[in-house]
Amino acid sequence: MKVDFSNTRIAFLSKSSQELHQAHFLFKTLASPAMVNTGKSLTKFALRLGLPIKGVIKSTVYRQFVGGESIEECKPAIQKLAERHVRAILDYSAEGKENEAHFDKTARITKMTIDEATRNPGIPLTVFKPTGMFRFGLLEKVNAKAHLSEKESDEWRRGLDRFNGVIQYAVERSIPIMVDAEETWIQDVIDELVEDQMRIHNREKALVFNTLQFYRWDRLDYLKDLAERARTEGFKVGIKIVRGAYMEKENERAEDMGYPTPIQPDKESADRDYNDALRFITDNIDLITLVSGTHNENSNQVLVDLMNEKGIDKNDERVWFAQLYGMSDHISFNLAHHGFNVVKYLPFGPVEDVMPYLFRRAEENTSVAGQTGRELSLIEKELRRRKTDND
């Protein structure tokens, strides 16, 4: 079957015309790199000075991409998504802090998202970032297998307690939990930690998930090697696949430090490996549970076709389609309309704490070829349709 991702009536059924006009203005702004860079600088400056701009942020970019400041504030968004047969992943998106108090708070709030998932069928999966549990520099040092001081060893043990403790908390409640991917120079140790947790907890089904970024040229081989280890050792694999988020930073670091870039030579290579991963996973669906996180229409259609070809039911809970809240509604809601399992990543957190996340979304919409233009054209198409229907 072919999914009509151009069906804007279904895509925007839950949005009023006023909300569409507001989204159009926002994406129009995001289409300008100069506007994004200026807005980013001014926002940082205003927040640093304590100027009263939170209201402006909350009524614009925050409202588009974030569910609320707390789990409680996210509940209307979760309910609204559920009414359209799309579920949510609560993502505590406070970033950029590197102290033990913040890490403990992140672990505590992540457990709260797990508790909410046990009560709310609209939340089928949970997630956290490793850098929400460990200091980046410490992960970097462990990843490089450098010697740790006694103080750093104690810090590492505390991080492990948080990391493993959150996963244990989810598993005890039978709630699947995903561990987000990070930069390559801290990812190896994260892969090892997550795989260890899979061996312990994924004996009967996948509850612990790792994340693979296919802007890297080595991830397809890693996936195949992981699957082979899982078959040999008798555990299930949980995998979220994405294209990735740190490309420019990765290339710059590789050039500065004189090592081969871990990044694919071009977008076509990333697309090829992503779709090959979909084929490999659906070929091994008895072993691997998939969360396919992409805003790429072709890859979503590839997965639809593979499920049909291999006789995988649309509502088989070993396959999930995932997009970010506030983006690609034409993909999410049209897939859900046809009965597929669809989730939206729903970030939450205080305005000042989620600004790094929002800056990334703004930069992504500015830099990813066609992303903002596609959002704008779909909104414009729906507004024209509504005007014609009303005339």
N, C-alpha and C positions, 0 to 999 in steps of 0.2 A: 504494500500500500504506500501511496505517496501522501505525506502530510503537507497540507497547504499552509506554509508558514507566512504567506501573504494575507491570510484571512485576518484583517484588522478588527472586524466586528467581534470575533471571539477573543482576540488578543487584548482588547481594551474594554471589554464588556463591563468590567467593574469600575471603570474610571469615568467620571463626569467630564463634560467638555471643558469645564473650567480647569480641572486637573490636567487634562491633556494640553491645554494652552500653557499652563505653568511648566509642565515637563518640556514642552517645545522651547520655551524661553531658556530653560536651564541647558538643554542640549545644544542650543544655538550658541550659548556662551561657552560651553565646553569645546565647541568646534574651533575656537580661537586659542592657539597656544599662548599668545601674548596676554589675553584676558586671564587664562588659567594661571600663568606665572605671576601676573600682577596680583590676582586675587589671593593666591597662596601666600605671597609676601605680606600683603596687607593684613590678612587674617592672622598670621603668626605674630605680626607686630601688635595688632589690636589685642589679641589674647594675652600677650606678654605684658602689656600695659594695663590689663584688666578693663578694657573698654567694653561697654555694653553691646556686644555684637552677637551674642548667642541667639537672640531672637531672630535675627536675619539669617544666620546659619541654619537654625532649626526649620525655618519656613522655606528654605530653598534646597540646597544640596543634601542636607541632613534628611529632610523629609523624603527625598527621592530614593536615597540609598540605605537608610537606617530605620530600624523598626521602632526605636525608642531608647530612652536612657536606662531602662530597667526591663527585666523580664515581664513585669506587670504591664508596662507601657507597650510591649510588643504584642500583647494578647489580641487587640483588635485586628492587627495586621495578619496574625496567624489565622484568626477566624475568617477574615475576608479571603485569604488564600484558600482555606479549606472549603469554603462555599463553591469555589471553582475547581475543586479536586486537586489542588496543588498544596503540598505540605511544606513545612518549614524546618530549617536547621538553625537553632539559636547559636549565634557566633559572637561571643564576648570579644569585642574588637578594640579594647583599650591597648594601645601600643606605645612603644618608645620609652618605657620605664625599665630600669634595671636594678631593682633592689628587692631584698627578701620580702618586705612587706607587700610589695606589688605582686610578687610571684605567689605568695600565700593567698592573696585576695583573688588572683586569677583562678587558682585551684579551687578555692571555695565557691566562686561564682560558677565555674564550670560544673561543679557538683550540683549546684542549684539548677542548671539547665538540664542535667540528667534527671533530677527529681521532677522537673516540669514535664519532661518527655514521658515519664512513667504515668503521669496523670492525663496527658493530652495526646490523643491519637493523631493530632495534626503535626506532631514532632516525631518522626520515625528514626532520626539519626542525630548524633551530637558530634561536637568537634572542638579541638583546641590547637593552638600553635605552640610548638616546643619552646620558642623564645618567650612564651608567657610563663614558663616554668623554670627556665634556666637563663642565666646571664649569657649573652651572645659570646663574649670573649672566653668564657669558660667552655662553652660548646666548641668553640674554635680550637682551643688548646687540647681538649680531649680528642677532637677529630684528628688533630695532627699528631696524636700520641705523644704529646709533650709531657714532661714530668710535672706533676702537681705538687704544690707545697701542702703542708698539713692543713693549712687554712682552706686552700682550694679543694682538697680532698673532702673536707667536712662540708663545704659548699656543694660539691658534686653529690654527696650522699643525700643532702637535703633536697636537691633537685630531683634525684631519682625517687625519693619518697613521694614527692608531689606528682611526678610523671606517672609512676606505676600505681600510685594511690588513686588517681583520677580514673585510670583505666580499670582498675579493680572495682571501683565504685560503680562504674557503668556496667561491667560484666555481671556483677552480683545482681543487678536489676534487669539483666537481659536487654540492655540498651546498646545498640551498635555505636562505636565511637571512632571518629576519624582523627588522625594526626596530620596536620597540615605540613606541606613541604617548606623548606627554607633554602638559603643560598647553598651552592655546591660545597663550599668549604666548611660547612657544618652539617651537611646532609648525611654523610656516611655513618656518623655515630647515631644519628636519628634513625636511619634505616635499621641499624643493628638493634637499637632499643625497641623499635616497633616490632621487628621480626621476632625478637625474644618473647614479646607479649603475645604475638600470634601463636607461637609454639605452645604457650601455656594455656591460652584462653580459647583458641579457635579449633578445638578438637572436633566438635560436632557441627558447628556452623561459624561463619565469619562474624565476629563481634568487634574485632580490632582491625582497623584499616590504616594502611599507609597511603601516602599521596605521591604520585609520580608526575613530574613535569616534563612534557615531551618537547619542550624547546631544547632539551638536552639530547645529544645524539646517542647516549648510552642507556637510556631508560628501557627501551624495548628488550635489549639483552638482559638487563637486570630483572625485568618482569618474567622473562622465560626461565632464568636461573632460579628465581624465587619459587616459581610454580614447580620446578623440578625438585627443589628441596622440600617443598610442602608435600608432594606426592610420596617422596621417599620417607619422610619423617611422620607423615600422618596428620597433618593439620590443614585447615582451610585458609585461603588467602582472601583478605578484604583489601580492595584497591580502589582508590579514587584517582582518576586520570584527568589531568588538565594540560593545557599548553604551557602555562607558566607566567611568572610575574617579574623576574629579576634580570631580564636579558641584557639591558644596557649596562647595569652594574657588573654583571658577570664578564662581559666582553672587556670592559675597561680594566677590571682587576687582572684578567688573564694577560692583557697587553702590558700593563704596568709591571707585573711580576714575571713576565717572560715564560709563561707556560701555555700549551695549546688551549684554545677556548673550548669550554664544555658545551658551547651552544651550537645548534644546528647551523649549517651554512646558509640556509634560506628557509622561508616560510613553507615552501612546498615540501621540504624534507620533514619538517615538524608535522605537517598535515598527514604526510604518508605514514610516519611512524605512529601517529595517534590512531589513524584508521586501522593500521595493521595490529595495533594493540587491541582494538575493539574486536577484530577477527579472532585473535588469539584467545581473548577472554571468553568470547561466546563459544569458541571451540572447546573450552575447558570450563564450562559453566557449572559442572559438577564440583569443581574445585574452587573457583574464584567467584566472589560476589563483587559486582561493579557499581561504582558511582561515576558516571560519565559527566564531568563538569566542563561544559563547553558552550560558547555562544555562537559556534560555527554551524550554520544550517546544514551544510553537507555532511558533517560528521554525525549530527543527530539523525539525519536520514539514513546514513550508512548503518547506524545501530538499529534503527527501525527495520531496515531490510534484512539485517543479519538475524534479528530475533524471529522475523517471519520465516526466513530460510531454514533456521534450525529448530523451528517449532517451539520457541520460548514464549510462553504466555505474556501478554502485555502487562499483566499485573504481577508477574513473577518477582518476588521481593529480593531476588538476586541481581536485579537490574534496575538502576535508578538514573534518571536524567536530572541534571542539576544546573541551575543558573543563579546568578546573583540577583538579589532583590533590587528592583528599580531598573533592571536591564533585561532586554531580550524577552519581553512578555509575549511577543509573537511566537517564540519558540515554546516557552513554558506552557502557556494556556492552550495552544493548539495541540501539543502532545497530550496534555491532560484531557482535553476534549475527546481524544481518540482512546482514552483509557490506559495510557502508560503511567508508570510511577514517576512523578515529577516532584522535585523539591527545590525550594529557593533558599539560598543562604541568607539569613536574616540577621545582619549585624545589630548589636546594641551596645550602649555604654554612654557615659557622660560626654557632652559635646566636645570638651577640650581633649578628652582621652581618645576619641575616635577620629580626631582630625588627621592623623597620619594615614588611617584607612581611607578617609574621604579624599585626601590629596592623591593617593594612589588611584582611586577610581576616576578622579578628574583627569589625571595624566594619562591613564589608560584610554579614556574616551577621546583624548586629544591625539594620542600617538598611534593607536591601533587603526590600521588602514580600513576605512569604511565604517567603523563602529558607530561614530556619532551621526554620520550621514544616513546610515541605515535607520537608526532610531528616529531621526527627524523625518525621513521620507514616509515611514510607517505612520507616525503621528499625523503628518499632513494628509496622508491618504484617508485615515479614519475621520479626521475633521471634515474633509470634503464629502465623504460618504454620508456623515450625519447631516451636513448642510443640505445635500441633495434629497435625503429622505424626508427632511423637514419641509422642503419647498413644495 
